């Protein structure tokens, strides 16, 4: 069973550069007319970890976080 991870964008830091969308459009999006990055899948499998981490490191604003989901 793969680990579940939570993806988040800190909107107080995000400058909508769009690099995250270019790297992983299945997770990140900038809806037309919105002007802000949205996370289309907040909970992802560890299979997406490498590309999400690439988006995290590519983000000039360092606005993306990735955390393990803790079972309650």
mmCIF file as Biopython writes it, N, C-alpha, C and O atoms, coordinates in Angstrom:
data_model
#
loop_
_atom_site.group_PDB
_atom_site.id
_atom_site.type_symbol
_atom_site.label_atom_id
_atom_site.label_alt_id
_atom_site.label_comp_id
_atom_site.label_asym_id
_atom_site.label_entity_id
_atom_site.label_seq_id
_atom_site.pdbx_PDB_ins_code
_atom_site.Cartn_x
_atom_site.Cartn_y
_atom_site.Cartn_z
_atom_site.occupancy
_atom_site.B_iso_or_equiv
_atom_site.auth_seq_id
_atom_site.auth_asym_id
_atom_site.pdbx_PDB_model_num
ATOM 1   N N  . UNK A ? 1  ? 0.848   -1.177 0.000   1.0 0.0 1  A 1 
ATOM 2   C CA . UNK A ? 1  ? 0.000   0.000  0.000   1.0 0.0 1  A 1 
ATOM 3   C C  . UNK A ? 1  ? 0.893   1.239  0.000   1.0 0.0 1  A 1 
ATOM 4   O O  . UNK A ? 1  ? 1.851   1.328  0.768   1.0 0.0 1  A 1 
ATOM 5   N N  . UNK A ? 2  ? 0.567   2.184  -0.864  1.0 0.0 2  A 1 
ATOM 6   C CA . UNK A ? 2  ? 1.410   3.378  -0.955  1.0 0.0 2  A 1 
ATOM 7   C C  . UNK A ? 2  ? 1.002   4.426  0.078   1.0 0.0 2  A 1 
ATOM 8   O O  . UNK A ? 2  ? -0.150  4.508  0.503   1.0 0.0 2  A 1 
ATOM 9   N N  . UNK A ? 3  ? 1.982   5.206  0.455   1.0 0.0 3  A 1 
ATOM 10  C CA . UNK A ? 3  ? 1.777   6.261  1.438   1.0 0.0 3  A 1 
ATOM 11  C C  . UNK A ? 3  ? 0.920   7.380  0.838   1.0 0.0 3  A 1 
ATOM 12  O O  . UNK A ? 3  ? 1.079   7.727  -0.333  1.0 0.0 3  A 1 
ATOM 13  N N  . UNK A ? 4  ? 0.032   7.931  1.626   1.0 0.0 4  A 1 
ATOM 14  C CA . UNK A ? 4  ? -0.783  9.067  1.202   1.0 0.0 4  A 1 
ATOM 15  C C  . UNK A ? 4  ? -0.098  10.363 1.632   1.0 0.0 4  A 1 
ATOM 16  O O  . UNK A ? 4  ? 0.446   10.458 2.732   1.0 0.0 4  A 1 
ATOM 17  N N  . UNK A ? 5  ? -0.136  11.353 0.750   1.0 0.0 5  A 1 
ATOM 18  C CA . UNK A ? 5  ? 0.507   12.637 1.001   1.0 0.0 5  A 1 
ATOM 19  C C  . UNK A ? 5  ? -0.480  13.771 0.756   1.0 0.0 5  A 1 
ATOM 20  O O  . UNK A ? 5  ? -1.370  13.664 -0.088  1.0 0.0 5  A 1 
ATOM 21  N N  . UNK A ? 6  ? -0.311  14.859 1.506   1.0 0.0 6  A 1 
ATOM 22  C CA . UNK A ? 6  ? -1.169  16.041 1.361   1.0 0.0 6  A 1 
ATOM 23  C C  . UNK A ? 6  ? -0.354  17.152 0.700   1.0 0.0 6  A 1 
ATOM 24  O O  . UNK A ? 6  ? 0.728   17.512 1.164   1.0 0.0 6  A 1 
ATOM 25  N N  . UNK A ? 7  ? -0.903  17.691 -0.403  1.0 0.0 7  A 1 
ATOM 26  C CA . UNK A ? 7  ? -0.268  18.778 -1.144  1.0 0.0 7  A 1 
ATOM 27  C C  . UNK A ? 7  ? -0.995  20.073 -0.800  1.0 0.0 7  A 1 
ATOM 28  O O  . UNK A ? 7  ? -2.225  20.116 -0.771  1.0 0.0 7  A 1 
ATOM 29  N N  . UNK A ? 8  ? -0.228  21.123 -0.540  1.0 0.0 8  A 1 
ATOM 30  C CA . UNK A ? 8  ? -0.847  22.418 -0.233  1.0 0.0 8  A 1 
ATOM 31  C C  . UNK A ? 8  ? -0.034  23.534 -0.873  1.0 0.0 8  A 1 
ATOM 32  O O  . UNK A ? 8  ? 1.178   23.419 -1.055  1.0 0.0 8  A 1 
ATOM 33  N N  . UNK A ? 9  ? -0.728  24.616 -1.209  1.0 0.0 9  A 1 
ATOM 34  C CA . UNK A ? 9  ? -0.090  25.839 -1.701  1.0 0.0 9  A 1 
ATOM 35  C C  . UNK A ? 9  ? -0.439  26.953 -0.729  1.0 0.0 9  A 1 
ATOM 36  O O  . UNK A ? 9  ? -1.613  27.219 -0.469  1.0 0.0 9  A 1 
ATOM 37  N N  . UNK A ? 10 ? 0.579   27.599 -0.198  1.0 0.0 10 A 1 
ATOM 38  C CA . UNK A ? 10 ? 0.389   28.730 0.716   1.0 0.0 10 A 1 
ATOM 39  C C  . UNK A ? 10 ? 0.093   29.964 -0.142  1.0 0.0 10 A 1 
ATOM 40  O O  . UNK A ? 10 ? 0.993   30.525 -0.767  1.0 0.0 10 A 1 
ATOM 41  N N  . UNK A ? 11 ? -1.163  30.375 -0.164  1.0 0.0 11 A 1 
ATOM 42  C CA . UNK A ? 11 ? -1.587  31.479 -1.024  1.0 0.0 11 A 1 
ATOM 43  C C  . UNK A ? 11 ? -1.000  32.820 -0.595  1.0 0.0 11 A 1 
ATOM 44  O O  . UNK A ? 11 ? -0.987  33.765 -1.382  1.0 0.0 11 A 1 
ATOM 45  N N  . UNK A ? 12 ? -0.515  32.916 0.641   1.0 0.0 12 A 1 
ATOM 46  C CA . UNK A ? 12 ? 0.130   34.159 1.060   1.0 0.0 12 A 1 
ATOM 47  C C  . UNK A ? 12 ? 1.535   34.286 0.451   1.0 0.0 12 A 1 
ATOM 48  O O  . UNK A ? 12 ? 2.104   35.376 0.415   1.0 0.0 12 A 1 
ATOM 49  N N  . UNK A ? 13 ? 2.084   33.165 -0.024  1.0 0.0 13 A 1 
ATOM 50  C CA . UNK A ? 13 ? 3.396   33.164 -0.666  1.0 0.0 13 A 1 
ATOM 51  C C  . UNK A ? 13 ? 3.314   33.053 -2.188  1.0 0.0 13 A 1 
ATOM 52  O O  . UNK A ? 13 ? 4.164   33.594 -2.895  1.0 0.0 13 A 1 
ATOM 53  N N  . UNK A ? 14 ? 2.306   32.362 -2.691  1.0 0.0 14 A 1 
ATOM 54  C CA . UNK A ? 14 ? 2.191   32.060 -4.124  1.0 0.0 14 A 1 
ATOM 55  C C  . UNK A ? 14 ? 2.115   33.339 -4.953  1.0 0.0 14 A 1 
ATOM 56  O O  . UNK A ? 14 ? 1.326   34.240 -4.668  1.0 0.0 14 A 1 
ATOM 57  N N  . UNK A ? 15 ? 2.952   33.393 -5.981  1.0 0.0 15 A 1 
ATOM 58  C CA . UNK A ? 15 ? 2.967   34.533 -6.897  1.0 0.0 15 A 1 
ATOM 59  C C  . UNK A ? 15 ? 2.457   34.138 -8.286  1.0 0.0 15 A 1 
ATOM 60  O O  . UNK A ? 15 ? 2.561   34.924 -9.227  1.0 0.0 15 A 1 
ATOM 61  N N  . UNK A ? 16 ? 1.907   32.930 -8.422  1.0 0.0 16 A 1 
ATOM 62  C CA . UNK A ? 16 ? 1.322   32.404 -9.656  1.0 0.0 16 A 1 
ATOM 63  C C  . UNK A ? 16 ? 2.314   32.388 -10.813 1.0 0.0 16 A 1 
ATOM 64  O O  . UNK A ? 16 ? 1.976   32.765 -11.935 1.0 0.0 16 A 1 
ATOM 65  N N  . UNK A ? 17 ? 3.535   31.951 -10.533 1.0 0.0 17 A 1 
ATOM 66  C CA . UNK A ? 17 ? 4.528   31.790 -11.597 1.0 0.0 17 A 1 
ATOM 67  C C  . UNK A ? 17 ? 4.110   30.678 -12.566 1.0 0.0 17 A 1 
ATOM 68  O O  . UNK A ? 17 ? 4.400   30.758 -13.759 1.0 0.0 17 A 1 
ATOM 69  N N  . UNK A ? 18 ? 3.433   29.647 -12.061 1.0 0.0 18 A 1 
ATOM 70  C CA . UNK A ? 18 ? 2.926   28.575 -12.907 1.0 0.0 18 A 1 
ATOM 71  C C  . UNK A ? 18 ? 3.899   27.442 -13.179 1.0 0.0 18 A 1 
ATOM 72  O O  . UNK A ? 18 ? 3.576   26.538 -13.949 1.0 0.0 18 A 1 
ATOM 73  N N  . UNK A ? 19 ? 5.072   27.460 -12.576 1.0 0.0 19 A 1 
ATOM 74  C CA . UNK A ? 19 ? 6.021   26.369 -12.795 1.0 0.0 19 A 1 
ATOM 75  C C  . UNK A ? 19 ? 5.460   25.044 -12.301 1.0 0.0 19 A 1 
ATOM 76  O O  . UNK A ? 19 ? 5.700   24.002 -12.910 1.0 0.0 19 A 1 
ATOM 77  N N  . UNK A ? 20 ? 4.717   25.078 -11.207 1.0 0.0 20 A 1 
ATOM 78  C CA . UNK A ? 20 ? 4.125   23.853 -10.667 1.0 0.0 20 A 1 
ATOM 79  C C  . UNK A ? 20 ? 3.139   23.248 -11.671 1.0 0.0 20 A 1 
ATOM 80  O O  . UNK A ? 20 ? 3.072   22.028 -11.824 1.0 0.0 20 A 1 
ATOM 81  N N  . UNK A ? 21 ? 2.379   24.101 -12.348 1.0 0.0 21 A 1 
ATOM 82  C CA . UNK A ? 21 ? 1.414   23.631 -13.340 1.0 0.0 21 A 1 
ATOM 83  C C  . UNK A ? 21 ? 2.144   22.984 -14.510 1.0 0.0 21 A 1 
ATOM 84  O O  . UNK A ? 21 ? 1.709   21.955 -15.028 1.0 0.0 21 A 1 
ATOM 85  N N  . UNK A ? 22 ? 3.249   23.587 -14.925 1.0 0.0 22 A 1 
ATOM 86  C CA . UNK A ? 22 ? 4.035   23.033 -16.028 1.0 0.0 22 A 1 
ATOM 87  C C  . UNK A ? 22 ? 4.640   21.682 -15.654 1.0 0.0 22 A 1 
ATOM 88  O O  . UNK A ? 22 ? 4.736   20.789 -16.496 1.0 0.0 22 A 1 
ATOM 89  N N  . UNK A ? 23 ? 5.043   21.532 -14.405 1.0 0.0 23 A 1 
ATOM 90  C CA . UNK A ? 23 ? 5.686   20.292 -13.953 1.0 0.0 23 A 1 
ATOM 91  C C  . UNK A ? 23 ? 4.660   19.189 -13.690 1.0 0.0 23 A 1 
ATOM 92  O O  . UNK A ? 23 ? 4.886   18.040 -14.068 1.0 0.0 23 A 1 
ATOM 93  N N  . UNK A ? 24 ? 3.547   19.517 -13.051 1.0 0.0 24 A 1 
ATOM 94  C CA . UNK A ? 24 ? 2.548   18.501 -12.707 1.0 0.0 24 A 1 
ATOM 95  C C  . UNK A ? 24 ? 1.130   19.050 -12.885 1.0 0.0 24 A 1 
ATOM 96  O O  . UNK A ? 24 ? 0.463   19.384 -11.906 1.0 0.0 24 A 1 
ATOM 97  N N  . UNK A ? 25 ? 0.670   19.143 -14.146 1.0 0.0 25 A 1 
ATOM 98  C CA . UNK A ? 25 ? -0.673  19.685 -14.399 1.0 0.0 25 A 1 
ATOM 99  C C  . UNK A ? 25 ? -1.810  18.827 -13.856 1.0 0.0 25 A 1 
ATOM 100 O O  . UNK A ? 25 ? -2.948  19.292 -13.788 1.0 0.0 25 A 1 
ATOM 101 N N  . UNK A ? 26 ? -1.526  17.591 -13.470 1.0 0.0 26 A 1 
ATOM 102 C CA . UNK A ? 26 ? -2.553  16.743 -12.875 1.0 0.0 26 A 1 
ATOM 103 C C  . UNK A ? 26 ? -2.840  17.081 -11.419 1.0 0.0 26 A 1 
ATOM 104 O O  . UNK A ? 26 ? -3.850  16.654 -10.861 1.0 0.0 26 A 1 
ATOM 105 N N  . UNK A ? 27 ? -1.947  17.848 -10.810 1.0 0.0 27 A 1 
ATOM 106 C CA . UNK A ? 27 ? -2.105  18.240 -9.408  1.0 0.0 27 A 1 
ATOM 107 C C  . UNK A ? 27 ? -2.389  19.732 -9.283  1.0 0.0 27 A 1 
ATOM 108 O O  . UNK A ? 27 ? -3.241  20.144 -8.497  1.0 0.0 27 A 1 
ATOM 109 N N  . UNK A ? 28 ? -1.673  20.536 -10.061 1.0 0.0 28 A 1 
ATOM 110 C CA . UNK A ? 28 ? -1.783  21.993 -9.961  1.0 0.0 28 A 1 
ATOM 111 C C  . UNK A ? 28 ? -2.475  22.551 -11.202 1.0 0.0 28 A 1 
ATOM 112 O O  . UNK A ? 28 ? -2.340  22.015 -12.302 1.0 0.0 28 A 1 
ATOM 113 N N  . UNK A ? 29 ? -3.220  23.638 -11.002 1.0 0.0 29 A 1 
ATOM 114 C CA . UNK A ? 29 ? -3.927  24.273 -12.117 1.0 0.0 29 A 1 
ATOM 115 C C  . UNK A ? 29 ? -4.080  25.759 -11.822 1.0 0.0 29 A 1 
ATOM 116 O O  . UNK A ? 29 ? -4.101  26.180 -10.665 1.0 0.0 29 A 1 
ATOM 117 N N  . UNK A ? 30 ? -4.186  26.537 -12.882 1.0 0.0 30 A 1 
ATOM 118 C CA . UNK A ? 30 ? -4.555  27.945 -12.762 1.0 0.0 30 A 1 
ATOM 119 C C  . UNK A ? 30 ? -5.789  28.124 -13.637 1.0 0.0 30 A 1 
ATOM 120 O O  . UNK A ? 30 ? -5.668  28.348 -14.841 1.0 0.0 30 A 1 
ATOM 121 N N  . UNK A ? 31 ? -6.974  28.026 -13.041 1.0 0.0 31 A 1 
ATOM 122 C CA . UNK A ? 31 ? -8.202  28.149 -13.814 1.0 0.0 31 A 1 
ATOM 123 C C  . UNK A ? 31 ? -8.287  29.518 -14.503 1.0 0.0 31 A 1 
ATOM 124 O O  . UNK A ? 31 ? -7.929  30.546 -13.928 1.0 0.0 31 A 1 
ATOM 125 N N  . UNK A ? 32 ? -8.765  29.498 -15.730 1.0 0.0 32 A 1 
ATOM 126 C CA . UNK A ? 32 ? -8.907  30.738 -16.491 1.0 0.0 32 A 1 
ATOM 127 C C  . UNK A ? 32 ? -9.768  31.734 -15.723 1.0 0.0 32 A 1 
ATOM 128 O O  . UNK A ? 32 ? -10.848 31.396 -15.239 1.0 0.0 32 A 1 
ATOM 129 N N  . UNK A ? 33 ? -9.279  32.952 -15.618 1.0 0.0 33 A 1 
ATOM 130 C CA . UNK A ? 33 ? -9.997  33.996 -14.913 1.0 0.0 33 A 1 
ATOM 131 C C  . UNK A ? 33 ? -9.767  34.014 -13.415 1.0 0.0 33 A 1 
ATOM 132 O O  . UNK A ? 33 ? -10.187 34.950 -12.735 1.0 0.0 33 A 1 
ATOM 133 N N  . UNK A ? 34 ? -9.095  32.978 -12.882 1.0 0.0 34 A 1 
ATOM 134 C CA . UNK A ? 34 ? -8.866  32.894 -11.444 1.0 0.0 34 A 1 
ATOM 135 C C  . UNK A ? 34 ? -7.604  33.646 -11.050 1.0 0.0 34 A 1 
ATOM 136 O O  . UNK A ? 34 ? -7.621  34.442 -10.112 1.0 0.0 34 A 1 
ATOM 137 N N  . UNK A ? 35 ? -6.495  33.395 -11.773 1.0 0.0 35 A 1 
ATOM 138 C CA . UNK A ? 35 ? -5.247  34.055 -11.454 1.0 0.0 35 A 1 
ATOM 139 C C  . UNK A ? 35 ? -4.540  33.511 -10.228 1.0 0.0 35 A 1 
ATOM 140 O O  . UNK A ? 35 ? -3.573  34.108 -9.756  1.0 0.0 35 A 1 
ATOM 141 N N  . UNK A ? 36 ? -5.008  32.389 -9.706  1.0 0.0 36 A 1 
ATOM 142 C CA . UNK A ? 36 ? -4.377  31.760 -8.542  1.0 0.0 36 A 1 
ATOM 143 C C  . UNK A ? 36 ? -4.216  30.272 -8.811  1.0 0.0 36 A 1 
ATOM 144 O O  . UNK A ? 36 ? -5.038  29.644 -9.478  1.0 0.0 36 A 1 
ATOM 145 N N  . UNK A ? 37 ? -3.142  29.735 -8.277  1.0 0.0 37 A 1 
ATOM 146 C CA . UNK A ? 37 ? -2.915  28.295 -8.387  1.0 0.0 37 A 1 
ATOM 147 C C  . UNK A ? 37 ? -3.871  27.566 -7.451  1.0 0.0 37 A 1 
ATOM 148 O O  . UNK A ? 37 ? -4.077  27.978 -6.309  1.0 0.0 37 A 1 
ATOM 149 N N  . UNK A ? 38 ? -4.443  26.496 -7.944  1.0 0.0 38 A 1 
ATOM 150 C CA . UNK A ? 38 ? -5.276  25.638 -7.100  1.0 0.0 38 A 1 
ATOM 151 C C  . UNK A ? 38 ? -4.707  24.224 -7.141  1.0 0.0 38 A 1 
ATOM 152 O O  . UNK A ? 38 ? -4.099  23.815 -8.130  1.0 0.0 38 A 1 
ATOM 153 N N  . UNK A ? 39 ? -4.909  23.498 -6.074  1.0 0.0 39 A 1 
ATOM 154 C CA . UNK A ? 39 ? -4.508  22.099 -5.999  1.0 0.0 39 A 1 
ATOM 155 C C  . UNK A ? 39 ? -5.743  21.283 -6.353  1.0 0.0 39 A 1 
ATOM 156 O O  . UNK A ? 39 ? -6.737  21.294 -5.626  1.0 0.0 39 A 1 
ATOM 157 N N  . UNK A ? 40 ? -5.671  20.576 -7.476  1.0 0.0 40 A 1 
ATOM 158 C CA . UNK A ? 40 ? -6.848  19.832 -7.923  1.0 0.0 40 A 1 
ATOM 159 C C  . UNK A ? 40 ? -7.005  18.485 -7.220  1.0 0.0 40 A 1 
ATOM 160 O O  . UNK A ? 40 ? -8.102  17.930 -7.172  1.0 0.0 40 A 1 
ATOM 161 N N  . UNK A ? 41 ? -5.903  17.962 -6.673  1.0 0.0 41 A 1 
ATOM 162 C CA . UNK A ? 41 ? -5.953  16.736 -5.861  1.0 0.0 41 A 1 
ATOM 163 C C  . UNK A ? 41 ? -5.110  16.984 -4.632  1.0 0.0 41 A 1 
ATOM 164 O O  . UNK A ? 41 ? -3.881  16.955 -4.708  1.0 0.0 41 A 1 
ATOM 165 N N  . UNK A ? 42 ? -5.738  17.225 -3.517  1.0 0.0 42 A 1 
ATOM 166 C CA . UNK A ? 42 ? -5.018  17.542 -2.277  1.0 0.0 42 A 1 
ATOM 167 C C  . UNK A ? 42 ? -4.330  16.314 -1.682  1.0 0.0 42 A 1 
ATOM 168 O O  . UNK A ? 42 ? -3.225  16.422 -1.151  1.0 0.0 42 A 1 
ATOM 169 N N  . UNK A ? 43 ? -4.970  15.156 -1.767  1.0 0.0 43 A 1 
ATOM 170 C CA . UNK A ? 43 ? -4.395  13.916 -1.256  1.0 0.0 43 A 1 
ATOM 171 C C  . UNK A ? 43 ? -3.922  13.083 -2.445  1.0 0.0 43 A 1 
ATOM 172 O O  . UNK A ? 43 ? -4.697  12.772 -3.349  1.0 0.0 43 A 1 
ATOM 173 N N  . UNK A ? 44 ? -2.629  12.726 -2.429  1.0 0.0 44 A 1 
ATOM 174 C CA . UNK A ? 44 ? -2.040  11.976 -3.536  1.0 0.0 44 A 1 
ATOM 175 C C  . UNK A ? 44 ? -1.307  10.757 -2.988  1.0 0.0 44 A 1 
ATOM 176 O O  . UNK A ? 44 ? -1.033  10.669 -1.791  1.0 0.0 44 A 1 
ATOM 177 N N  . UNK A ? 45 ? -0.995  9.818  -3.880  1.0 0.0 45 A 1 
ATOM 178 C CA . UNK A ? 45 ? -0.194  8.652  -3.519  1.0 0.0 45 A 1 
ATOM 179 C C  . UNK A ? 45 ? 1.279   8.996  -3.623  1.0 0.0 45 A 1 
ATOM 180 O O  . UNK A ? 45 ? 1.653   9.977  -4.265  1.0 0.0 45 A 1 
ATOM 181 N N  . UNK A ? 46 ? 2.099   8.198  -3.000  1.0 0.0 46 A 1 
ATOM 182 C CA . UNK A ? 46 ? 3.540   8.433  -3.033  1.0 0.0 46 A 1 
ATOM 183 C C  . UNK A ? 46 ? 4.107   8.322  -4.446  1.0 0.0 46 A 1 
ATOM 184 O O  . UNK A ? 46 ? 5.229   8.768  -4.692  1.0 0.0 46 A 1 
ATOM 185 N N  . UNK A ? 47 ? 3.354   7.737  -5.380  1.0 0.0 47 A 1 
ATOM 186 C CA . UNK A ? 47 ? 3.784   7.665  -6.776  1.0 0.0 47 A 1 
ATOM 187 C C  . UNK A ? 47 ? 3.995   9.058  -7.366  1.0 0.0 47 A 1 
ATOM 188 O O  . UNK A ? 47 ? 4.796   9.224  -8.286  1.0 0.0 47 A 1 
ATOM 189 N N  . UNK A ? 48 ? 3.291   10.050 -6.851  1.0 0.0 48 A 1 
ATOM 190 C CA . UNK A ? 48 ? 3.397   11.427 -7.346  1.0 0.0 48 A 1 
ATOM 191 C C  . UNK A ? 48 ? 4.481   12.228 -6.623  1.0 0.0 48 A 1 
ATOM 192 O O  . UNK A ? 48 ? 4.738   13.377 -6.982  1.0 0.0 48 A 1 
ATOM 193 N N  . UNK A ? 49 ? 5.107   11.647 -5.630  1.0 0.0 49 A 1 
ATOM 194 C CA . UNK A ? 49 ? 6.056   12.383 -4.777  1.0 0.0 49 A 1 
ATOM 195 C C  . UNK A ? 49 ? 7.164   13.068 -5.581  1.0 0.0 49 A 1 
ATOM 196 O O  . UNK A ? 49 ? 7.413   14.257 -5.378  1.0 0.0 49 A 1 
ATOM 197 N N  . UNK A ? 50 ? 7.824   12.362 -6.474  1.0 0.0 50 A 1 
ATOM 198 C CA . UNK A ? 50 ? 8.983   12.921 -7.185  1.0 0.0 50 A 1 
ATOM 199 C C  . UNK A ? 50 ? 8.619   14.172 -7.978  1.0 0.0 50 A 1 
ATOM 200 O O  . UNK A ? 50 ? 9.339   15.169 -7.922  1.0 0.0 50 A 1 
ATOM 201 N N  . UNK A ? 51 ? 7.514   14.133 -8.713  1.0 0.0 51 A 1 
ATOM 202 C CA . UNK A ? 51 ? 7.157   15.304 -9.519  1.0 0.0 51 A 1 
ATOM 203 C C  . UNK A ? 51 ? 6.639   16.450 -8.655  1.0 0.0 51 A 1 
ATOM 204 O O  . UNK A ? 51 ? 6.838   17.615 -9.001  1.0 0.0 51 A 1 
ATOM 205 N N  . UNK A ? 52 ? 5.980   16.143 -7.540  1.0 0.0 52 A 1 
ATOM 206 C CA . UNK A ? 52 ? 5.522   17.204 -6.644  1.0 0.0 52 A 1 
ATOM 207 C C  . UNK A ? 52 ? 6.725   17.848 -5.954  1.0 0.0 52 A 1 
ATOM 208 O O  . UNK A ? 52 ? 6.776   19.068 -5.796  1.0 0.0 52 A 1 
ATOM 209 N N  . UNK A ? 53 ? 7.694   17.023 -5.543  1.0 0.0 53 A 1 
ATOM 210 C CA . UNK A ? 53 ? 8.907   17.589 -4.948  1.0 0.0 53 A 1 
ATOM 211 C C  . UNK A ? 53 ? 9.653   18.452 -5.968  1.0 0.0 53 A 1 
ATOM 212 O O  . UNK A ? 53 ? 10.217  19.485 -5.607  1.0 0.0 53 A 1 
ATOM 213 N N  . UNK A ? 54 ? 9.661   18.039 -7.232  1.0 0.0 54 A 1 
ATOM 214 C CA . UNK A ? 54 ? 10.280  18.858 -8.277  1.0 0.0 54 A 1 
ATOM 215 C C  . UNK A ? 54 ? 9.574   20.213 -8.364  1.0 0.0 54 A 1 
ATOM 216 O O  . UNK A ? 54 ? 10.229  21.247 -8.486  1.0 0.0 54 A 1 
ATOM 217 N N  . UNK A ? 55 ? 8.243   20.207 -8.302  1.0 0.0 55 A 1 
ATOM 218 C CA . UNK A ? 55 ? 7.481   21.459 -8.326  1.0 0.0 55 A 1 
ATOM 219 C C  . UNK A ? 55 ? 7.781   22.304 -7.095  1.0 0.0 55 A 1 
ATOM 220 O O  . UNK A ? 55 ? 7.884   23.527 -7.190  1.0 0.0 55 A 1 
ATOM 221 N N  . UNK A ? 56 ? 7.924   21.658 -5.939  1.0 0.0 56 A 1 
ATOM 222 C CA . UNK A ? 56 ? 8.250   22.384 -4.703  1.0 0.0 56 A 1 
ATOM 223 C C  . UNK A ? 56 ? 9.572   23.122 -4.851  1.0 0.0 56 A 1 
ATOM 224 O O  . UNK A ? 56 ? 9.663   24.309 -4.536  1.0 0.0 56 A 1 
ATOM 225 N N  . UNK A ? 57 ? 10.602  22.420 -5.332  1.0 0.0 57 A 1 
ATOM 226 C CA . UNK A ? 57 ? 11.935  23.025 -5.447  1.0 0.0 57 A 1 
ATOM 227 C C  . UNK A ? 57 ? 11.987  24.050 -6.571  1.0 0.0 57 A 1 
ATOM 228 O O  . UNK A ? 57 ? 12.787  24.984 -6.507  1.0 0.0 57 A 1 
ATOM 229 N N  . UNK A ? 58 ? 11.155  23.901 -7.600  1.0 0.0 58 A 1 
ATOM 230 C CA . UNK A ? 58 ? 11.145  24.848 -8.721  1.0 0.0 58 A 1 
ATOM 231 C C  . UNK A ? 58 ? 10.377  26.128 -8.392  1.0 0.0 58 A 1 
ATOM 232 O O  . UNK A ? 58 ? 10.575  27.152 -9.046  1.0 0.0 58 A 1 
ATOM 233 N N  . UNK A ? 59 ? 9.514   26.080 -7.397  1.0 0.0 59 A 1 
ATOM 234 C CA . UNK A ? 59 ? 8.682   27.238 -7.052  1.0 0.0 59 A 1 
ATOM 235 C C  . UNK A ? 59 ? 9.554   28.376 -6.495  1.0 0.0 59 A 1 
ATOM 236 O O  . UNK A ? 59 ? 10.142  28.228 -5.424  1.0 0.0 59 A 1 
ATOM 237 N N  . UNK A ? 60 ? 9.643   29.509 -7.212  1.0 0.0 60 A 1 
ATOM 238 C CA . UNK A ? 60 ? 10.455  30.628 -6.731  1.0 0.0 60 A 1 
ATOM 239 C C  . UNK A ? 60 ? 9.972   31.176 -5.392  1.0 0.0 60 A 1 
ATOM 240 O O  . UNK A ? 60 ? 10.769  31.708 -4.620  1.0 0.0 60 A 1 
ATOM 241 N N  . UNK A ? 61 ? 8.682   31.055 -5.109  1.0 0.0 61 A 1 
ATOM 242 C CA . UNK A ? 61 ? 8.111   31.581 -3.867  1.0 0.0 61 A 1 
ATOM 243 C C  . UNK A ? 61 ? 8.148   30.566 -2.729  1.0 0.0 61 A 1 
ATOM 244 O O  . UNK A ? 61 ? 7.824   30.897 -1.588  1.0 0.0 61 A 1 
ATOM 245 N N  . UNK A ? 62 ? 8.547   29.312 -3.042  1.0 0.0 62 A 1 
ATOM 246 C CA . UNK A ? 62 ? 8.569   28.238 -2.044  1.0 0.0 62 A 1 
ATOM 247 C C  . UNK A ? 62 ? 7.219   28.131 -1.327  1.0 0.0 62 A 1 
ATOM 248 O O  . UNK A ? 62 ? 7.158   28.056 -0.099  1.0 0.0 62 A 1 
ATOM 249 N N  . UNK A ? 63 ? 6.143   28.124 -2.116  1.0 0.0 63 A 1 
ATOM 250 C CA . UNK A ? 63 ? 4.789   28.142 -1.581  1.0 0.0 63 A 1 
ATOM 251 C C  . UNK A ? 63 ? 4.153   26.758 -1.457  1.0 0.0 63 A 1 
ATOM 252 O O  . UNK A ? 63 ? 3.060   26.636 -0.906  1.0 0.0 63 A 1 
ATOM 253 N N  . UNK A ? 64 ? 4.817   25.714 -1.960  1.0 0.0 64 A 1 
ATOM 254 C CA . UNK A ? 64 ? 4.231   24.375 -1.993  1.0 0.0 64 A 1 
ATOM 255 C C  . UNK A ? 64 ? 4.770   23.536 -0.839  1.0 0.0 64 A 1 
ATOM 256 O O  . UNK A ? 64 ? 5.970   23.534 -0.565  1.0 0.0 64 A 1 
ATOM 257 N N  . UNK A ? 65 ? 3.872   22.829 -0.172  1.0 0.0 65 A 1 
ATOM 258 C CA . UNK A ? 65 ? 4.283   21.894 0.871   1.0 0.0 65 A 1 
ATOM 259 C C  . UNK A ? 65 ? 3.699   20.509 0.586   1.0 0.0 65 A 1 
ATOM 260 O O  . UNK A ? 65 ? 2.654   20.370 -0.050  1.0 0.0 65 A 1 
ATOM 261 N N  . UNK A ? 66 ? 4.388   19.522 1.064   1.0 0.0 66 A 1 
ATOM 262 C CA . UNK A ? 66 ? 3.979   18.126 0.908   1.0 0.0 66 A 1 
ATOM 263 C C  . UNK A ? 66 ? 4.193   17.446 2.246   1.0 0.0 66 A 1 
ATOM 264 O O  . UNK A ? 66 ? 5.309   17.425 2.765   1.0 0.0 66 A 1 
ATOM 265 N N  . UNK A ? 67 ? 3.125   16.889 2.807   1.0 0.0 67 A 1 
ATOM 266 C CA . UNK A ? 67 ? 3.191   16.276 4.138   1.0 0.0 67 A 1 
ATOM 267 C C  . UNK A ? 67 ? 2.535   14.914 4.108   1.0 0.0 67 A 1 
ATOM 268 O O  . UNK A ? 67 ? 1.564   14.711 3.379   1.0 0.0 67 A 1 
ATOM 269 N N  . UNK A ? 68 ? 3.050   13.974 4.889   1.0 0.0 68 A 1 
ATOM 270 C CA . UNK A ? 68 ? 2.372   12.672 4.991   1.0 0.0 68 A 1 
ATOM 271 C C  . UNK A ? 68 ? 1.004   12.842 5.654   1.0 0.0 68 A 1 
ATOM 272 O O  . UNK A ? 68 ? 0.823   13.679 6.539   1.0 0.0 68 A 1 
ATOM 273 N N  . UNK A ? 69 ? 0.055   12.036 5.206   1.0 0.0 69 A 1 
ATOM 274 C CA . UNK A ? 69 ? -1.270  12.022 5.819   1.0 0.0 69 A 1 
ATOM 275 C C  . UNK A ? 69 ? -1.210  11.040 6.974   1.0 0.0 69 A 1 
ATOM 276 O O  . UNK A ? 69 ? -0.844  9.878  6.796   1.0 0.0 69 A 1 
ATOM 277 N N  . UNK A ? 70 ? -1.567  11.509 8.143   1.0 0.0 70 A 1 
ATOM 278 C CA . UNK A ? 70 ? -1.532  10.686 9.347   1.0 0.0 70 A 1 
ATOM 279 C C  . UNK A ? 70 ? -2.921  10.086 9.553   1.0 0.0 70 A 1 
ATOM 280 O O  . UNK A ? 70 ? -3.921  10.800 9.622   1.0 0.0 70 A 1 
ATOM 281 N N  . UNK A ? 71 ? -2.958  8.757  9.649   1.0 0.0 71 A 1 
ATOM 282 C CA . UNK A ? 71 ? -4.237  8.091  9.939   1.0 0.0 71 A 1 
ATOM 283 C C  . UNK A ? 71 ? -4.659  8.437  11.350  1.0 0.0 71 A 1 
ATOM 284 O O  . UNK A ? 71 ? -3.851  8.414  12.278  1.0 0.0 71 A 1 
ATOM 285 N N  . UNK A ? 72 ? -5.921  8.756  11.500  1.0 0.0 72 A 1 
ATOM 286 C CA . UNK A ? 72 ? -6.430  9.122  12.828  1.0 0.0 72 A 1 
ATOM 287 C C  . UNK A ? 72 ? -7.192  8.007  13.447  1.0 0.0 72 A 1 
ATOM 288 O O  . UNK A ? 72 ? -7.689  8.145  14.564  1.0 0.0 72 A 1 
#
